[in-house]
Amino acid sequence: MLQTANLLLRFILEWCALTALGYWGFQSSGTLLKKVTLGIGAPLLLAVIWGMLGSPGASVKLSTYVHLLLEIIVFGLPALALYVAGKQSLALIYGLLVVMNRFLMFIWNQ
């Protein structure tokens, strides 16, 4: 039951990552075109990279260490984006949830 909840948390964190990058993009300074490009483009790029390389059904299989590096980037960038966008508390909460989730995934071999 807890393992299933942890996998559900992982799915929610993936959606939060996309949302955080979109928020950062739309909150960035600059023209409306820049905001729309970053607000839509950053989450889209992250989703494509994660889908092709990092997700359980990825078409390309990575070594364990490369996959871990990809996870750090994919789940770390949204925390950084939230921090830069002025949402430091959300960045901290998100980051702690990501670390806890990954730790439990390691413990439970998920």
C-alpha positions as CSV (number, residue, x, y, z in Angstrom):
1,M,0.0,0.0,0.0
2,L,2.8,2.5,0.9
3,Q,4.7,1.5,-2.1
4,T,1.8,2.3,-4.3
5,A,1.4,5.6,-2.6
6,N,5.0,6.3,-3.3
7,L,4.6,5.6,-7.0
8,L,1.5,7.9,-7.0
9,L,3.6,10.6,-5.3
10,R,6.2,10.2,-8.1
11,F,3.5,10.7,-10.7
12,I,2.3,13.8,-8.9
13,L,5.9,15.1,-8.6
14,E,6.3,14.7,-12.4
15,W,3.2,16.8,-13.0
16,C,4.4,19.4,-10.4
17,A,7.7,19.6,-12.3
18,L,6.0,20.5,-15.5
19,T,3.7,23.0,-13.7
20,A,6.7,24.6,-11.9
21,L,8.6,25.1,-15.1
22,G,5.5,26.6,-16.8
23,Y,5.0,28.9,-13.9
24,W,8.6,30.0,-14.0
25,G,8.4,30.6,-17.7
26,F,5.3,32.8,-17.5
27,Q,6.7,34.7,-14.5
28,S,10.0,35.5,-16.2
29,S,10.8,39.0,-17.3
30,G,10.7,40.0,-20.9
31,T,8.2,40.2,-23.7
32,L,5.0,38.3,-23.9
33,L,6.5,36.1,-26.6
34,K,9.4,35.2,-24.4
35,K,7.1,34.3,-21.5
36,V,4.8,32.2,-23.6
37,T,7.8,30.5,-25.2
38,L,9.4,29.6,-21.8
39,G,6.1,28.9,-20.2
40,I,5.1,26.3,-22.8
41,G,8.5,25.3,-24.2
42,A,10.3,24.5,-20.9
43,P,7.7,22.0,-19.6
44,L,7.3,20.5,-23.1
45,L,11.0,20.0,-23.5
46,L,11.2,18.4,-20.0
47,A,8.3,16.1,-20.8
48,V,9.9,14.9,-24.1
49,I,13.3,14.3,-22.5
50,W,11.8,12.5,-19.5
51,G,9.5,10.5,-21.7
52,M,12.3,9.4,-24.1
53,L,15.0,8.8,-21.5
54,G,13.8,8.6,-18.0
55,S,10.3,7.3,-17.6
56,P,9.7,3.6,-17.0
57,G,8.5,3.1,-20.6
58,A,11.4,5.1,-22.1
59,S,12.5,4.1,-25.6
60,V,16.2,4.5,-24.6
61,K,17.5,2.6,-21.6
62,L,20.1,4.5,-19.6
63,S,22.7,3.1,-17.1
64,T,21.8,3.5,-13.5
65,Y,24.2,6.4,-12.9
66,V,23.2,8.3,-16.0
67,H,19.5,7.8,-15.1
68,L,20.2,9.1,-11.6
69,L,21.9,12.2,-13.1
70,L,18.9,12.7,-15.4
71,E,16.5,12.5,-12.4
72,I,18.6,15.1,-10.5
73,I,18.3,17.4,-13.5
74,V,14.6,16.7,-14.3
75,F,13.5,17.0,-10.7
76,G,16.0,19.6,-9.6
77,L,15.3,22.2,-12.3
78,P,11.7,22.7,-11.2
79,A,12.9,23.3,-7.6
80,L,15.4,25.9,-8.9
81,A,12.7,27.4,-11.1
82,L,10.4,27.8,-8.2
83,Y,13.1,29.4,-6.1
84,V,14.0,31.9,-8.9
85,A,10.3,32.7,-9.4
86,G,10.2,33.8,-5.7
87,K,8.5,30.7,-4.4
88,Q,11.2,29.6,-2.0
89,S,8.9,27.7,0.4
90,L,7.4,25.7,-2.5
91,A,10.8,25.0,-3.8
92,L,11.9,23.6,-0.5
93,I,8.8,21.5,0.0
94,Y,9.0,20.2,-3.6
95,G,12.7,19.4,-3.2
96,L,12.2,17.6,0.1
97,L,9.4,15.5,-1.4
98,V,11.5,14.6,-4.4
99,V,14.4,13.5,-2.1
100,M,12.1,11.5,0.1
101,N,10.3,9.9,-2.8
102,R,13.6,8.9,-4.5
103,F,15.0,7.5,-1.2
104,L,11.9,5.3,-0.8
105,M,12.1,4.2,-4.4
106,F,15.6,3.1,-3.8
107,I,14.7,1.3,-0.5
108,W,11.7,-0.5,-2.1
109,N,13.5,-1.2,-5.5
110,Q,10.9,0.7,-7.4
